[in-house]
Amino acid sequence: MLESQAYQCPYCGELAEALLDLSAGDQEYVEDCPVCCRPIIFDLRTDGADWSLDVRTEND
């Protein structure tokens, strides 16, 4: 079960899009920003049909 979600880079502020695999449940992982290449922490929380994505810097 894949979902596409827009997010704003917490470093440079540029908009980007992430492809999320909701079938794996709650996840926390790191991906580099496609614009500034700095590491973003993705915190994906799933609760049945509802889910949320939070992005933050390494220092938050």
PDB file of N, CA, C and O in Angstrom:
ATOM      1  N   MET A   1       0.845  -1.164   0.000  1.00  0.00           N
ATOM      2  CA  MET A   1       0.000   0.000   0.000  1.00  0.00           C
ATOM      3  C   MET A   1       0.896   1.235   0.000  1.00  0.00           C
ATOM      4  O   MET A   1       1.448   1.596   1.039  1.00  0.00           O
ATOM      5  N   LEU A   2       1.044   1.877  -1.136  1.00  0.00           N
ATOM      6  CA  LEU A   2       1.917   3.034  -1.281  1.00  0.00           C
ATOM      7  C   LEU A   2       1.097   4.317  -1.355  1.00  0.00           C
ATOM      8  O   LEU A   2       0.032   4.358  -1.971  1.00  0.00           O
ATOM      9  N   GLU A   3       1.611   5.352  -0.718  1.00  0.00           N
ATOM     10  CA  GLU A   3       1.003   6.685  -0.751  1.00  0.00           C
ATOM     11  C   GLU A   3       2.078   7.693  -1.120  1.00  0.00           C
ATOM     12  O   GLU A   3       3.237   7.554  -0.732  1.00  0.00           O
ATOM     13  N   SER A   4       1.684   8.696  -1.865  1.00  0.00           N
ATOM     14  CA  SER A   4       2.577   9.794  -2.201  1.00  0.00           C
ATOM     15  C   SER A   4       2.226  10.973  -1.300  1.00  0.00           C
ATOM     16  O   SER A   4       1.053  11.307  -1.136  1.00  0.00           O
ATOM     17  N   GLN A   5       3.255  11.607  -0.711  1.00  0.00           N
ATOM     18  CA  GLN A   5       3.013  12.708   0.214  1.00  0.00           C
ATOM     19  C   GLN A   5       4.018  13.833  -0.034  1.00  0.00           C
ATOM     20  O   GLN A   5       5.227  13.602  -0.065  1.00  0.00           O
ATOM     21  N   ALA A   6       3.511  15.034  -0.209  1.00  0.00           N
ATOM     22  CA  ALA A   6       4.386  16.203  -0.328  1.00  0.00           C
ATOM     23  C   ALA A   6       4.859  16.603   1.062  1.00  0.00           C
ATOM     24  O   ALA A   6       4.128  16.462   2.043  1.00  0.00           O
ATOM     25  N   TYR A   7       6.083  17.102   1.136  1.00  0.00           N
ATOM     26  CA  TYR A   7       6.632  17.590   2.403  1.00  0.00           C
ATOM     27  C   TYR A   7       7.566  18.754   2.106  1.00  0.00           C
ATOM     28  O   TYR A   7       8.005  18.936   0.970  1.00  0.00           O
ATOM     29  N   GLN A   8       7.864  19.531   3.124  1.00  0.00           N
ATOM     30  CA  GLN A   8       8.773  20.663   3.005  1.00  0.00           C
ATOM     31  C   GLN A   8      10.055  20.327   3.746  1.00  0.00           C
ATOM     32  O   GLN A   8      10.012  19.920   4.907  1.00  0.00           O
ATOM     33  N   CYS A   9      11.194  20.492   3.089  1.00  0.00           N
ATOM     34  CA  CYS A   9      12.484  20.209   3.704  1.00  0.00           C
ATOM     35  C   CYS A   9      12.668  21.122   4.921  1.00  0.00           C
ATOM     36  O   CYS A   9      12.508  22.337   4.808  1.00  0.00           O
ATOM     37  N   PRO A  10      13.005  20.546   6.086  1.00  0.00           N
ATOM     38  CA  PRO A  10      13.183  21.368   7.280  1.00  0.00           C
ATOM     39  C   PRO A  10      14.465  22.212   7.248  1.00  0.00           C
ATOM     40  O   PRO A  10      14.656  23.074   8.106  1.00  0.00           O
ATOM     41  N   TYR A  11      15.330  21.974   6.281  1.00  0.00           N
ATOM     42  CA  TYR A  11      16.573  22.754   6.147  1.00  0.00           C
ATOM     43  C   TYR A  11      16.411  23.897   5.147  1.00  0.00           C
ATOM     44  O   TYR A  11      16.578  25.065   5.497  1.00  0.00           O
ATOM     45  N   CYS A  12      16.084  23.550   3.894  1.00  0.00           N
ATOM     46  CA  CYS A  12      16.073  24.568   2.842  1.00  0.00           C
ATOM     47  C   CYS A  12      14.676  25.091   2.512  1.00  0.00           C
ATOM     48  O   CYS A  12      14.541  26.104   1.826  1.00  0.00           O
ATOM     49  N   GLY A  13      13.633  24.404   2.998  1.00  0.00           N
ATOM     50  CA  GLY A  13      12.271  24.865   2.782  1.00  0.00           C
ATOM     51  C   GLY A  13      11.659  24.477   1.447  1.00  0.00           C
ATOM     52  O   GLY A  13      10.503  24.812   1.186  1.00  0.00           O
ATOM     53  N   GLU A  14      12.404  23.778   0.594  1.00  0.00           N
ATOM     54  CA  GLU A  14      11.874  23.372  -0.709  1.00  0.00           C
ATOM     55  C   GLU A  14      10.853  22.254  -0.553  1.00  0.00           C
ATOM     56  O   GLU A  14      10.951  21.422   0.349  1.00  0.00           O
ATOM     57  N   LEU A  15       9.875  22.253  -1.449  1.00  0.00           N
ATOM     58  CA  LEU A  15       8.876  21.190  -1.459  1.00  0.00           C
ATOM     59  C   LEU A  15       9.423  19.982  -2.212  1.00  0.00           C
ATOM     60  O   LEU A  15      10.103  20.120  -3.229  1.00  0.00           O
ATOM     61  N   ALA A  16       9.116  18.811  -1.700  1.00  0.00           N
ATOM     62  CA  ALA A  16       9.519  17.558  -2.335  1.00  0.00           C
ATOM     63  C   ALA A  16       8.401  16.552  -2.106  1.00  0.00           C
ATOM     64  O   ALA A  16       7.423  16.849  -1.420  1.00  0.00           O
ATOM     65  N   GLU A  17       8.545  15.369  -2.676  1.00  0.00           N
ATOM     66  CA  GLU A  17       7.522  14.350  -2.543  1.00  0.00           C
ATOM     67  C   GLU A  17       8.149  13.040  -2.106  1.00  0.00           C
ATOM     68  O   GLU A  17       9.203  12.645  -2.604  1.00  0.00           O
ATOM     69  N   ALA A  18       7.496  12.374  -1.175  1.00  0.00           N
ATOM     70  CA  ALA A  18       7.969  11.083  -0.677  1.00  0.00           C
ATOM     71  C   ALA A  18       6.962  10.007  -1.054  1.00  0.00           C
ATOM     72  O   ALA A  18       5.755  10.252  -1.067  1.00  0.00           O
ATOM     73  N   LEU A  19       7.456   8.824  -1.358  1.00  0.00           N
ATOM     74  CA  LEU A  19       6.617   7.666  -1.596  1.00  0.00           C
ATOM     75  C   LEU A  19       6.670   6.814  -0.335  1.00  0.00           C
ATOM     76  O   LEU A  19       7.734   6.319   0.036  1.00  0.00           O
ATOM     77  N   LEU A  20       5.531   6.644   0.322  1.00  0.00           N
ATOM     78  CA  LEU A  20       5.464   5.988   1.623  1.00  0.00           C
ATOM     79  C   LEU A  20       4.853   4.601   1.502  1.00  0.00           C
ATOM     80  O   LEU A  20       3.841   4.418   0.825  1.00  0.00           O
ATOM     81  N   ASP A  21       5.471   3.623   2.163  1.00  0.00           N
ATOM     82  CA  ASP A  21       4.954   2.259   2.215  1.00  0.00           C
ATOM     83  C   ASP A  21       4.202   2.088   3.528  1.00  0.00           C
ATOM     84  O   ASP A  21       4.811   1.837   4.568  1.00  0.00           O
ATOM     85  N   LEU A  22       2.883   2.223   3.481  1.00  0.00           N
ATOM     86  CA  LEU A  22       2.063   2.168   4.689  1.00  0.00           C
ATOM     87  C   LEU A  22       1.898   0.749   5.211  1.00  0.00           C
ATOM     88  O   LEU A  22       1.515   0.563   6.366  1.00  0.00           O
ATOM     89  N   SER A  23       2.178  -0.257   4.387  1.00  0.00           N
ATOM     90  CA  SER A  23       1.983  -1.648   4.801  1.00  0.00           C
ATOM     91  C   SER A  23       3.014  -2.101   5.831  1.00  0.00           C
ATOM     92  O   SER A  23       2.817  -3.131   6.475  1.00  0.00           O
ATOM     93  N   ALA A  24       4.100  -1.361   6.002  1.00  0.00           N
ATOM     94  CA  ALA A  24       5.156  -1.745   6.943  1.00  0.00           C
ATOM     95  C   ALA A  24       4.916  -1.221   8.359  1.00  0.00           C
ATOM     96  O   ALA A  24       5.731  -1.471   9.247  1.00  0.00           O
ATOM     97  N   GLY A  25       3.819  -0.502   8.588  1.00  0.00           N
ATOM     98  CA  GLY A  25       3.531   0.020   9.919  1.00  0.00           C
ATOM     99  C   GLY A  25       4.361   1.256  10.241  1.00  0.00           C
ATOM    100  O   GLY A  25       4.881   1.919   9.344  1.00  0.00           O
ATOM    101  N   ASP A  26       4.478   1.559  11.536  1.00  0.00           N
ATOM    102  CA  ASP A  26       5.235   2.738  11.977  1.00  0.00           C
ATOM    103  C   ASP A  26       6.696   2.596  11.576  1.00  0.00           C
ATOM    104  O   ASP A  26       7.290   1.524  11.693  1.00  0.00           O
ATOM    105  N   GLN A  27       7.263   3.703  11.100  1.00  0.00           N
ATOM    106  CA  GLN A  27       8.648   3.687  10.640  1.00  0.00           C
ATOM    107  C   GLN A  27       9.330   5.011  10.963  1.00  0.00           C
ATOM    108  O   GLN A  27       8.685   6.059  10.996  1.00  0.00           O
ATOM    109  N   GLU A  28      10.623   4.956  11.198  1.00  0.00           N
ATOM    110  CA  GLU A  28      11.455   6.153  11.285  1.00  0.00           C
ATOM    111  C   GLU A  28      12.695   5.858  10.464  1.00  0.00           C
ATOM    112  O   GLU A  28      13.381   4.862  10.695  1.00  0.00           O
ATOM    113  N   TYR A  29      12.982   6.729   9.504  1.00  0.00           N
ATOM    114  CA  TYR A  29      14.123   6.505   8.618  1.00  0.00           C
ATOM    115  C   TYR A  29      14.668   7.838   8.132  1.00  0.00           C
ATOM    116  O   TYR A  29      14.041   8.882   8.315  1.00  0.00           O
ATOM    117  N   VAL A  30      15.836   7.792   7.515  1.00  0.00           N
ATOM    118  CA  VAL A  30      16.516   9.004   7.046  1.00  0.00           C
ATOM    119  C   VAL A  30      16.626   8.967   5.530  1.00  0.00           C
ATOM    120  O   VAL A  30      17.014   7.953   4.950  1.00  0.00           O
ATOM    121  N   GLU A  31      16.281  10.079   4.892  1.00  0.00           N
ATOM    122  CA  GLU A  31      16.486  10.271   3.459  1.00  0.00           C
ATOM    123  C   GLU A  31      17.078  11.657   3.262  1.00  0.00           C
ATOM    124  O   GLU A  31      16.756  12.591   3.998  1.00  0.00           O
ATOM    125  N   ASP A  32      17.939  11.784   2.272  1.00  0.00           N
ATOM    126  CA  ASP A  32      18.526  13.081   1.957  1.00  0.00           C
ATOM    127  C   ASP A  32      17.548  13.925   1.151  1.00  0.00           C
ATOM    128  O   ASP A  32      16.812  13.408   0.311  1.00  0.00           O
ATOM    129  N   CYS A  33      17.548  15.224   1.412  1.00  0.00           N
ATOM    130  CA  CYS A  33      16.735  16.160   0.644  1.00  0.00           C
ATOM    131  C   CYS A  33      17.203  16.127  -0.813  1.00  0.00           C
ATOM    132  O   CYS A  33      18.405  16.183  -1.070  1.00  0.00           O
ATOM    133  N   PRO A  34      16.270  16.038  -1.776  1.00  0.00           N
ATOM    134  CA  PRO A  34      16.671  16.016  -3.181  1.00  0.00           C
ATOM    135  C   PRO A  34      17.221  17.354  -3.675  1.00  0.00           C
ATOM    136  O   PRO A  34      17.782  17.419  -4.768  1.00  0.00           O
ATOM    137  N   VAL A  35      17.069  18.420  -2.890  1.00  0.00           N
ATOM    138  CA  VAL A  35      17.552  19.749  -3.294  1.00  0.00           C
ATOM    139  C   VAL A  35      18.871  20.094  -2.607  1.00  0.00           C
ATOM    140  O   VAL A  35      19.863  20.373  -3.280  1.00  0.00           O
ATOM    141  N   CYS A  36      18.889  20.079  -1.261  1.00  0.00           N
ATOM    142  CA  CYS A  36      20.089  20.513  -0.528  1.00  0.00           C
ATOM    143  C   CYS A  36      20.947  19.345  -0.037  1.00  0.00           C
ATOM    144  O   CYS A  36      22.043  19.560   0.480  1.00  0.00           O
ATOM    145  N   CYS A  37      20.458  18.113  -0.196  1.00  0.00           N
ATOM    146  CA  CYS A  37      21.198  16.884   0.139  1.00  0.00           C
ATOM    147  C   CYS A  37      21.467  16.696   1.637  1.00  0.00           C
ATOM    148  O   CYS A  37      22.306  15.873   2.002  1.00  0.00           O
ATOM    149  N   ARG A  38      20.790  17.424   2.494  1.00  0.00           N
ATOM    150  CA  ARG A  38      20.971  17.235   3.939  1.00  0.00           C
ATOM    151  C   ARG A  38      20.030  16.135   4.421  1.00  0.00           C
ATOM    152  O   ARG A  38      18.963  15.939   3.841  1.00  0.00           O
ATOM    153  N   PRO A  39      20.412  15.416   5.476  1.00  0.00           N
ATOM    154  CA  PRO A  39      19.610  14.277   5.936  1.00  0.00           C
ATOM    155  C   PRO A  39      18.344  14.708   6.688  1.00  0.00           C
ATOM    156  O   PRO A  39      18.404  15.494   7.634  1.00  0.00           O
ATOM    157  N   ILE A  40      17.215  14.183   6.251  1.00  0.00           N
ATOM    158  CA  ILE A  40      15.917  14.466   6.862  1.00  0.00           C
ATOM    159  C   ILE A  40      15.444  13.203   7.562  1.00  0.00           C
ATOM    160  O   ILE A  40      15.514  12.112   6.997  1.00  0.00           O
ATOM    161  N   ILE A  41      14.964  13.348   8.787  1.00  0.00           N
ATOM    162  CA  ILE A  41      14.382  12.219   9.506  1.00  0.00           C
ATOM    163  C   ILE A  41      12.888  12.192   9.212  1.00  0.00           C
ATOM    164  O   ILE A  41      12.177  13.163   9.468  1.00  0.00           O
ATOM    165  N   PHE A  42      12.423  11.075   8.674  1.00  0.00           N
ATOM    166  CA  PHE A  42      11.017  10.850   8.378  1.00  0.00           C
ATOM    167  C   PHE A  42      10.438   9.987   9.494  1.00  0.00           C
ATOM    168  O   PHE A  42      10.979   8.929   9.816  1.00  0.00           O
ATOM    169  N   ASP A  43       9.344  10.443  10.075  1.00  0.00           N
ATOM    170  CA  ASP A  43       8.669   9.700  11.126  1.00  0.00           C
ATOM    171  C   ASP A  43       7.249   9.419  10.640  1.00  0.00           C
ATOM    172  O   ASP A  43       6.386  10.297  10.655  1.00  0.00           O
ATOM    173  N   LEU A  44       7.024   8.179  10.209  1.00  0.00           N
ATOM    174  CA  LEU A  44       5.736   7.770   9.664  1.00  0.00           C
ATOM    175  C   LEU A  44       4.986   6.970  10.717  1.00  0.00           C
ATOM    176  O   LEU A  44       5.496   5.978  11.239  1.00  0.00           O
ATOM    177  N   ARG A  45       3.772   7.408  11.025  1.00  0.00           N
ATOM    178  CA  ARG A  45       2.926   6.721  12.002  1.00  0.00           C
ATOM    179  C   ARG A  45       1.641   6.273  11.308  1.00  0.00           C
ATOM    180  O   ARG A  45       0.985   7.054  10.618  1.00  0.00           O
ATOM    181  N   THR A  46       1.300   5.016  11.502  1.00  0.00           N
ATOM    182  CA  THR A  46       0.087   4.468  10.906  1.00  0.00           C
ATOM    183  C   THR A  46      -0.849   4.014  12.011  1.00  0.00           C
ATOM    184  O   THR A  46      -0.416   3.480  13.032  1.00  0.00           O
ATOM    185  N   ASP A  47      -2.131   4.232  11.792  1.00  0.00           N
ATOM    186  CA  ASP A  47      -3.148   3.816  12.750  1.00  0.00           C
ATOM    187  C   ASP A  47      -4.371   3.399  11.941  1.00  0.00           C
ATOM    188  O   ASP A  47      -5.275   4.203  11.715  1.00  0.00           O
ATOM    189  N   GLY A  48      -4.395   2.157  11.512  1.00  0.00           N
ATOM    190  CA  GLY A  48      -5.487   1.692  10.658  1.00  0.00           C
ATOM    191  C   GLY A  48      -5.437   2.405   9.314  1.00  0.00           C
ATOM    192  O   GLY A  48      -4.414   2.384   8.630  1.00  0.00           O
ATOM    193  N   ALA A  49      -6.536   3.030   8.943  1.00  0.00           N
ATOM    194  CA  ALA A  49      -6.598   3.750   7.665  1.00  0.00           C
ATOM    195  C   ALA A  49      -5.973   5.141   7.774  1.00  0.00           C
ATOM    196  O   ALA A  49      -5.679   5.766   6.755  1.00  0.00           O
ATOM    197  N   ASP A  50      -5.770   5.629   8.990  1.00  0.00           N
ATOM    198  CA  ASP A  50      -5.178   6.953   9.199  1.00  0.00           C
ATOM    199  C   ASP A  50      -3.667   6.832   9.311  1.00  0.00           C
ATOM    200  O   ASP A  50      -3.149   5.840   9.825  1.00  0.00           O
ATOM    201  N   TRP A  51      -2.971   7.839   8.830  1.00  0.00           N
ATOM    202  CA  TRP A  51      -1.518   7.864   8.952  1.00  0.00           C
ATOM    203  C   TRP A  51      -1.051   9.314   8.982  1.00  0.00           C
ATOM    204  O   TRP A  51      -1.777  10.220   8.571  1.00  0.00           O
ATOM    205  N   SER A  52       0.172   9.523   9.475  1.00  0.00           N
ATOM    206  CA  SER A  52       0.750  10.870   9.520  1.00  0.00           C
ATOM    207  C   SER A  52       2.247  10.782   9.248  1.00  0.00           C
ATOM    208  O   SER A  52       2.897   9.786   9.565  1.00  0.00           O
ATOM    209  N   LEU A  53       2.772  11.839   8.660  1.00  0.00           N
ATOM    210  CA  LEU A  53       4.197  11.930   8.364  1.00  0.00           C
ATOM    211  C   LEU A  53       4.745  13.204   8.982  1.00  0.00           C
ATOM    212  O   LEU A  53       4.199  14.289   8.777  1.00  0.00           O
ATOM    213  N   ASP A  54       5.818  13.070   9.735  1.00  0.00           N
ATOM    214  CA  ASP A  54       6.509  14.213  10.320  1.00  0.00           C
ATOM    215  C   ASP A  54       7.938  14.186   9.802  1.00  0.00           C
ATOM    216  O   ASP A  54       8.572  13.130   9.804  1.00  0.00           O
ATOM    217  N   VAL A  55       8.456  15.322   9.359  1.00  0.00           N
ATOM    218  CA  VAL A  55       9.848  15.412   8.917  1.00  0.00           C
ATOM    219  C   VAL A  55      10.571  16.409   9.810  1.00  0.00           C
ATOM    220  O   VAL A  55      10.004  17.424  10.213  1.00  0.00           O
ATOM    221  N   ARG A  56      11.835  16.106  10.116  1.00  0.00           N
ATOM    222  CA  ARG A  56      12.602  17.000  10.997  1.00  0.00           C
ATOM    223  C   ARG A  56      14.102  16.856  10.700  1.00  0.00           C
ATOM    224  O   ARG A  56      14.537  15.941  10.001  1.00  0.00           O
ATOM    225  N   THR A  57      14.863  17.789  11.254  1.00  0.00           N
ATOM    226  CA  THR A  57      16.312  17.750  11.098  1.00  0.00           C
ATOM    227  C   THR A  57      16.895  16.752  12.084  1.00  0.00           C
ATOM    228  O   THR A  57      16.190  16.270  12.970  1.00  0.00           O
ATOM    229  N   GLU A  58      18.148  16.445  11.940  1.00  0.00           N
ATOM    230  CA  GLU A  58      18.822  15.531  12.861  1.00  0.00           C
ATOM    231  C   GLU A  58      18.915  16.103  14.268  1.00  0.00           C
ATOM    232  O   GLU A  58      19.013  15.347  15.234  1.00  0.00           O
ATOM    233  N   ASN A  59      18.886  17.427  14.398  1.00  0.00           N
ATOM    234  CA  ASN A  59      19.060  18.072  15.700  1.00  0.00           C
ATOM    235  C   ASN A  59      17.756  18.367  16.420  1.00  0.00           C
ATOM    236  O   ASN A  59      17.777  18.893  17.533  1.00  0.00           O
ATOM    237  N   ASP A  60      16.624  18.041  15.814  1.00  0.00           N
ATOM    238  CA  ASP A  60      15.318  18.301  16.458  1.00  0.00           C
ATOM    239  C   ASP A  60      14.941  17.157  17.368  1.00  0.00           C
ATOM    240  O   ASP A  60      13.883  17.190  17.995  1.00  0.00           O
TER     241      ASP A  60
END
